[in-house]
Amino acid sequence: MTSRAVPLATLLSVVPYFHTRGAVHVDEAARDLGMTEKQLRDALWQLWSCGLPGYGPGDLIDLAFSSEDLDDAELVEVTFTAGIDRPVRLTAAEAVTLETGLAIFLDHPEVVDQTALRDLLRTLRAAAGVEARAEEPSRPDTPPDADVVRTALHDGRALRFVYHSASSDTSTTRVVDPARLSVSDGHSYVHGVDRGTGQWRTFRTDRMSGVEEVGPRRALGPEPQDGGAGVLLERAVVPAAAAWFLDEFGFHDVVRRPDGDLDVSIAYHDRTWLVRFLLGHADVVTPSDPGLAAEIADRATAGLALYGARDDSVSSP
């Protein structure tokens, strides 16, 4: 894959340029900045993954452009600068802040080219006047799946992969039209529409295997927001002894009771998934709704009865 790495000095000049001019034709901006159109588009792609610590939509440098794909856009505008609103000569504090913000992408090759990122971090450390750190141990080559994911997101391609679900402990083949990547709590995620269900889903990249492109990505509708249309919430209780499970699953509206137990909300799109999730984690999550709790108990009892019937048939003469 061709690298899109752009020198730091170039990146720091692009944002202030667009900030002072608003929406600009790419060919005009490239001429003004002394770059080719390809170099400018590469710089804009790289900037789109940069920003302040926090890593949410309100923290990252944001762009608006005149077509669905930045590579085809004629007009581009920087709508959020993350503070880079003038040509800068980095102070030590600014360089350290920028380095800290970028370091979250280390060891996530599916999100950003690791060689380019490490080169950029070394440049920032030099700008900050930080002494050279001990050489990091050699790391394995970028996993092939990571390159496929990153390239597909950029090129607008659909993905097929085997996904292991931690909630049901099963592996299934999925075909997904990916929309974006995110990084949270040390893991990276692909967000897109699962063609099998026709619904938006989130997939943790370290649970994806055998990733391959399967043609152009289909048109995507609006992505549902947490708590918004298409997302349902179910109240449940996590006992104090199982509070560790909050690090494994992203609950909503977590409230700690005086006795240490936790009231939580489970976000879901499909009730079948919710029932399967509660069955698979009955030791650490109990639904607050008595009717749903009874349904889970009945399903568990029926499953155990099947094991008993099987044992009887094996032992019968």
DAZIJO-V838960 format. One record per residue. RES is the residue in one letter. BURIAL is I if it has 24 or more other ideal C-beta (glycine too) atoms within 12 Angstrom, else O. D_FIRST is the distance of its C-alpha to the first C-alpha in Angstrom with 1 decimal. Layout:
# DAZIJO-V838960
res:RES burial:BURIAL d_first:D_FIRST
res:RES burial:BURIAL d_first:D_FIRST
This chain:
# DAZIJO-V838960
res:M burial:O d_first:0.0
res:T burial:O d_first:3.8
res:S burial:O d_first:6.3
res:R burial:I d_first:9.3
res:A burial:I d_first:11.8
res:V burial:I d_first:15.1
res:P burial:O d_first:18.4
res:L burial:I d_first:20.9
res:A burial:O d_first:23.6
res:T burial:I d_first:21.8
res:L burial:I d_first:21.1
res:L burial:I d_first:24.8
res:S burial:I d_first:26.0
res:V burial:I d_first:24.1
res:V burial:I d_first:25.8
res:P burial:I d_first:29.3
res:Y burial:I d_first:28.9
res:F burial:I d_first:28.2
res:H burial:I d_first:30.7
res:T burial:O d_first:33.5
res:R burial:O d_first:32.8
res:G burial:O d_first:31.9
res:A burial:O d_first:30.0
res:V burial:I d_first:28.7
res:H burial:O d_first:27.2
res:V burial:I d_first:23.6
res:D burial:O d_first:24.6
res:E burial:O d_first:27.7
res:A burial:I d_first:26.0
res:A burial:I d_first:23.5
res:R burial:O d_first:26.6
res:D burial:O d_first:28.5
res:L burial:I d_first:25.8
res:G burial:O d_first:25.2
res:M burial:I d_first:21.5
res:T burial:O d_first:19.7
res:E burial:O d_first:19.0
res:K burial:O d_first:15.2
res:Q burial:I d_first:15.8
res:L burial:I d_first:18.2
res:R burial:I d_first:16.1
res:D burial:I d_first:13.4
res:A burial:I d_first:16.4
res:L burial:I d_first:17.9
res:W burial:I d_first:14.9
res:Q burial:I d_first:15.1
res:L burial:I d_first:18.9
res:W burial:I d_first:19.0
res:S burial:I d_first:18.2
res:C burial:I d_first:20.9
res:G burial:I d_first:24.6
res:L burial:I d_first:27.7
res:P burial:O d_first:28.4
res:G burial:O d_first:29.2
res:Y burial:I d_first:25.8
res:G burial:O d_first:27.5
res:P burial:O d_first:27.2
res:G burial:O d_first:30.0
res:D burial:O d_first:28.3
res:L burial:I d_first:24.9
res:I burial:I d_first:24.4
res:D burial:I d_first:24.7
res:L burial:I d_first:24.0
res:A burial:O d_first:25.6
res:F burial:I d_first:24.4
res:S burial:O d_first:25.9
res:S burial:O d_first:23.7
res:E burial:O d_first:21.9
res:D burial:O d_first:18.4
res:L burial:I d_first:18.0
res:D burial:O d_first:16.0
res:D burial:O d_first:19.2
res:A burial:I d_first:21.8
res:E burial:O d_first:24.4
res:L burial:O d_first:26.1
res:V burial:I d_first:24.8
res:E burial:I d_first:27.0
res:V burial:I d_first:26.7
res:T burial:O d_first:29.1
res:F burial:I d_first:29.0
res:T burial:I d_first:28.4
res:A burial:I d_first:28.9
res:G burial:I d_first:31.4
res:I burial:I d_first:29.3
res:D burial:O d_first:31.7
res:R burial:O d_first:32.5
res:P burial:O d_first:31.0
res:V burial:I d_first:31.3
res:R burial:O d_first:31.9
res:L burial:I d_first:31.1
res:T burial:O d_first:34.0
res:A burial:O d_first:33.6
res:A burial:O d_first:34.2
res:E burial:O d_first:31.6
res:A burial:I d_first:28.9
res:V burial:O d_first:29.8
res:T burial:I d_first:29.7
res:L burial:I d_first:26.2
res:E burial:I d_first:25.0
res:T burial:I d_first:26.7
res:G burial:I d_first:25.0
res:L burial:I d_first:21.5
res:A burial:I d_first:22.2
res:I burial:I d_first:22.4
res:F burial:I d_first:18.6
res:L burial:I d_first:18.6
res:D burial:I d_first:17.9
res:H burial:I d_first:16.1
res:P burial:I d_first:12.4
res:E burial:I d_first:12.3
res:V burial:I d_first:13.5
res:V burial:I d_first:11.9
res:D burial:I d_first:9.8
res:Q burial:I d_first:12.7
res:T burial:O d_first:12.6
res:A burial:I d_first:12.7
res:L burial:I d_first:15.3
res:R burial:I d_first:17.4
res:D burial:O d_first:17.6
res:L burial:I d_first:18.8
res:L burial:I d_first:21.3
res:R burial:O d_first:22.7
res:T burial:I d_first:23.2
res:L burial:I d_first:25.1
res:R burial:I d_first:27.2
res:A burial:O d_first:28.2
res:A burial:I d_first:29.1
res:A burial:O d_first:31.2
res:G burial:O d_first:33.0
res:V burial:O d_first:32.1
res:E burial:O d_first:32.6
res:A burial:O d_first:29.6
res:R burial:O d_first:29.2
res:A burial:O d_first:29.4
res:E burial:O d_first:26.2
res:E burial:O d_first:24.4
res:P burial:O d_first:24.3
res:S burial:O d_first:21.3
res:R burial:O d_first:19.1
res:P burial:O d_first:17.5
res:D burial:O d_first:13.8
res:T burial:I d_first:11.8
res:P burial:O d_first:13.1
res:P burial:O d_first:11.0
res:D burial:I d_first:12.7
res:A burial:I d_first:11.5
res:D burial:I d_first:7.7
res:V burial:I d_first:9.4
res:V burial:I d_first:11.8
res:R burial:I d_first:9.8
res:T burial:I d_first:7.7
res:A burial:I d_first:11.1
res:L burial:I d_first:13.0
res:H burial:I d_first:11.3
res:D burial:I d_first:11.5
res:G burial:I d_first:14.9
res:R burial:I d_first:14.7
res:A burial:I d_first:17.3
res:L burial:I d_first:16.9
res:R burial:I d_first:19.3
res:F burial:I d_first:20.0
res:V burial:O d_first:23.0
res:Y burial:I d_first:24.4
res:H burial:O d_first:27.1
res:S burial:O d_first:29.7
res:A burial:O d_first:31.5
res:S burial:I d_first:34.4
res:S burial:O d_first:35.3
res:D burial:O d_first:33.8
res:T burial:O d_first:32.3
res:S burial:O d_first:29.0
res:T burial:O d_first:28.2
res:T burial:O d_first:25.5
res:R burial:I d_first:24.3
res:V burial:I d_first:22.6
res:V burial:I d_first:21.5
res:D burial:I d_first:20.6
res:P burial:I d_first:18.8
res:A burial:I d_first:19.9
res:R burial:I d_first:18.8
res:L burial:I d_first:18.1
res:S burial:I d_first:20.8
res:V burial:I d_first:21.9
res:S burial:O d_first:25.5
res:D burial:O d_first:27.7
res:G burial:O d_first:25.0
res:H burial:I d_first:23.1
res:S burial:I d_first:20.3
res:Y burial:I d_first:21.0
res:V burial:I d_first:19.6
res:H burial:I d_first:22.2
res:G burial:I d_first:22.6
res:V burial:I d_first:25.1
res:D burial:I d_first:25.9
res:R burial:O d_first:26.8
res:G burial:O d_first:29.4
res:T burial:O d_first:31.4
res:G burial:O d_first:30.3
res:Q burial:I d_first:30.3
res:W burial:I d_first:28.0
res:R burial:I d_first:27.0
res:T burial:I d_first:25.2
res:F burial:I d_first:23.3
res:R burial:I d_first:22.7
res:T burial:I d_first:19.3
res:D burial:I d_first:20.9
res:R burial:I d_first:23.1
res:M burial:I d_first:20.4
res:S burial:I d_first:19.6
res:G burial:O d_first:18.3
res:V burial:I d_first:15.9
res:E burial:I d_first:14.7
res:E burial:I d_first:14.2
res:V burial:O d_first:17.5
res:G burial:O d_first:17.5
res:P burial:O d_first:17.9
res:R burial:I d_first:19.1
res:R burial:O d_first:22.8
res:A burial:O d_first:24.6
res:L burial:I d_first:25.4
res:G burial:O d_first:28.7
res:P burial:O d_first:29.6
res:E burial:O d_first:28.6
res:P burial:O d_first:31.8
res:Q burial:O d_first:32.7
res:D burial:O d_first:34.3
res:G burial:O d_first:38.0
res:G burial:O d_first:37.5
res:A burial:O d_first:37.9
res:G burial:O d_first:36.9
res:V burial:O d_first:36.9
res:L burial:O d_first:40.1
res:L burial:O d_first:41.4
res:E burial:I d_first:43.7
res:R burial:I d_first:45.8
res:A burial:I d_first:46.0
res:V burial:I d_first:47.2
res:V burial:I d_first:45.4
res:P burial:I d_first:48.1
res:A burial:O d_first:48.1
res:A burial:O d_first:47.5
res:A burial:I d_first:44.2
res:A burial:O d_first:42.9
res:W burial:O d_first:39.9
res:F burial:I d_first:38.6
res:L burial:I d_first:37.8
res:D burial:O d_first:34.8
res:E burial:O d_first:33.6
res:F burial:I d_first:34.0
res:G burial:O d_first:33.8
res:F burial:I d_first:37.4
res:H burial:O d_first:38.9
res:D burial:O d_first:42.2
res:V burial:O d_first:42.9
res:V burial:O d_first:46.6
res:R burial:O d_first:48.3
res:R burial:O d_first:51.8
res:P burial:O d_first:54.7
res:D burial:O d_first:54.6
res:G burial:O d_first:51.0
res:D burial:O d_first:49.7
res:L burial:I d_first:46.9
res:D burial:I d_first:47.0
res:V burial:I d_first:43.5
res:S burial:I d_first:42.0
res:I burial:I d_first:39.5
res:A burial:I d_first:37.2
res:Y burial:I d_first:36.5
res:H burial:I d_first:36.0
res:D burial:O d_first:37.6
res:R burial:O d_first:40.9
res:T burial:O d_first:40.1
res:W burial:I d_first:37.3
res:L burial:I d_first:39.7
res:V burial:I d_first:42.3
res:R burial:I d_first:39.9
res:F burial:I d_first:38.6
res:L burial:I d_first:42.2
res:L burial:I d_first:43.3
res:G burial:I d_first:40.5
res:H burial:I d_first:41.3
res:A burial:I d_first:45.1
res:D burial:O d_first:45.8
res:V burial:I d_first:44.1
res:V burial:I d_first:44.2
res:T burial:I d_first:47.3
res:P burial:I d_first:47.5
res:S burial:I d_first:50.1
res:D burial:O d_first:51.3
res:P burial:O d_first:54.1
res:G burial:O d_first:53.4
res:L burial:I d_first:49.8
res:A burial:O d_first:50.8
res:A burial:O d_first:53.4
res:E burial:O d_first:50.9
res:I burial:I d_first:48.5
res:A burial:O d_first:51.5
res:D burial:O d_first:52.7
res:R burial:O d_first:49.3
res:A burial:O d_first:49.2
res:T burial:O d_first:52.8
res:A burial:O d_first:52.2
res:G burial:O d_first:49.2
res:L burial:O d_first:51.4
res:A burial:O d_first:54.2
res:L burial:O d_first:52.0
res:Y burial:O d_first:51.5
res:G burial:O d_first:55.3
res:A burial:O d_first:56.0
res:R burial:O d_first:53.7
res:D burial:O d_first:55.4
res:D burial:O d_first:58.8
res:S burial:O d_first:57.9
res:V burial:O d_first:56.7
res:S burial:O d_first:60.0
res:S burial:O d_first:62.3
res:P burial:O d_first:64.5
